[in-house]
Amino acid sequence: MSSKNKGTEDFKKNALNRFTLGEYKVSSKANRVGMLVEGPSVKAYYEDMPAHQSVQRGTIQVKRDGTPIILLNDHYTLGSYPQLGTIASYHLTKLGQKTSRY
């Protein structure tokens, strides 16, 4: 996981560690745009956030409720949630095959 994305400074170090060490399952709310994952929530600072940031396939964003979202093939070009990092493209193929059973 790369954390070079603008926005990682919006997370405390313990929130990043919690995400990295946490176990997540694919939620039933997954489609070609993105995949919500269920597991430990991750809190971010929302003050002074840019209105929109560039995103790419594999970007991990965090909703206000702490739910991580992984952007997939048909993602939008700009995102308004803080970004934890990006999943390497060679892992996304396998991730895209996961269903809510995992």
C-alpha positions as CSV (number, residue, x, y, z in Angstrom):
1,M,0.0,0.0,0.0
2,S,1.3,3.4,-1.0
3,S,0.5,6.4,1.2
4,K,1.8,9.1,-1.1
5,N,-1.7,10.4,-1.8
6,K,-2.7,13.9,-0.6
7,G,-4.8,13.4,2.4
8,T,-2.9,10.9,4.5
9,E,-1.9,13.7,6.8
10,D,-5.6,13.8,7.8
11,F,-5.2,10.6,9.8
12,K,-3.5,10.1,13.1
13,K,-0.7,7.5,13.1
14,N,-2.8,5.1,15.3
15,A,-5.7,5.3,12.7
16,L,-3.3,4.3,9.9
17,N,-2.0,1.4,12.0
18,R,-5.5,0.3,12.9
19,F,-6.4,0.2,9.2
20,T,-3.2,-1.6,8.2
21,L,-3.5,-4.2,10.9
22,G,-7.3,-4.6,10.8
23,E,-9.1,-7.4,9.2
24,Y,-11.7,-6.3,6.6
25,K,-14.4,-8.1,4.6
26,V,-16.1,-7.0,1.4
27,S,-19.5,-5.6,2.1
28,S,-22.6,-6.3,0.0
29,K,-22.2,-2.6,-1.1
30,A,-19.7,-3.2,-3.9
31,N,-20.0,-2.5,-7.6
32,R,-17.7,-1.5,-10.5
33,V,-17.3,2.0,-9.0
34,G,-16.1,1.0,-5.5
35,M,-16.1,-1.5,-2.7
36,L,-17.0,-0.7,0.8
37,V,-15.3,-2.9,3.3
38,E,-16.5,-3.9,6.8
39,G,-14.1,-3.9,9.8
40,P,-12.6,-1.5,12.3
41,S,-13.6,2.1,11.5
42,V,-10.9,4.6,10.7
43,K,-11.3,8.2,11.8
44,A,-10.0,11.2,9.9
45,Y,-9.8,14.9,10.3
46,Y,-12.2,16.7,8.0
47,E,-11.2,20.2,8.9
48,D,-9.2,22.1,6.2
49,M,-9.8,19.3,3.7
50,P,-9.6,20.3,0.0
51,A,-13.1,20.2,-1.6
52,H,-12.0,17.6,-4.1
53,Q,-8.8,15.5,-4.7
54,S,-7.7,13.5,-7.6
55,V,-8.3,9.8,-7.3
56,Q,-7.3,6.7,-9.2
57,R,-8.2,3.0,-9.3
58,G,-7.2,1.5,-6.0
59,T,-7.5,4.7,-4.0
60,I,-8.7,4.0,-0.4
61,Q,-11.0,6.7,0.8
62,V,-12.6,7.0,4.2
63,K,-16.2,8.1,4.7
64,R,-17.2,10.4,7.6
65,D,-18.5,7.4,9.5
66,G,-15.0,5.7,9.3
67,T,-15.9,3.2,6.6
68,P,-13.1,2.6,4.0
69,I,-14.0,2.6,0.3
70,I,-11.7,1.1,-2.3
71,L,-12.2,2.7,-5.8
72,L,-12.4,0.3,-8.7
73,N,-12.6,0.4,-12.5
74,D,-15.5,2.8,-13.0
75,H,-14.5,5.3,-10.3
76,Y,-15.0,9.0,-10.6
77,T,-12.1,11.3,-11.2
78,L,-12.4,13.5,-8.1
79,G,-13.1,12.5,-4.5
80,S,-14.0,14.4,-1.5
81,Y,-13.1,11.9,1.3
82,P,-9.7,11.7,2.9
83,Q,-7.4,9.1,1.3
84,L,-5.5,6.5,3.2
85,G,-3.4,5.3,0.3
86,T,-3.6,3.3,-2.9
87,I,-3.7,-0.5,-3.4
88,A,-1.2,-1.6,-6.0
89,S,-2.8,-2.4,-9.4
90,Y,-1.6,-6.0,-9.4
91,H,-3.6,-6.7,-6.3
92,L,-6.8,-5.1,-7.6
93,T,-7.6,-7.9,-10.0
94,K,-7.9,-10.4,-7.1
95,L,-9.7,-7.9,-4.9
96,G,-12.3,-7.2,-7.6
97,Q,-13.1,-10.9,-7.6
98,K,-14.0,-10.9,-3.9
99,T,-17.7,-11.0,-3.0
100,S,-19.5,-10.2,0.3
101,R,-18.8,-13.8,1.4
102,Y,-15.2,-13.0,2.1
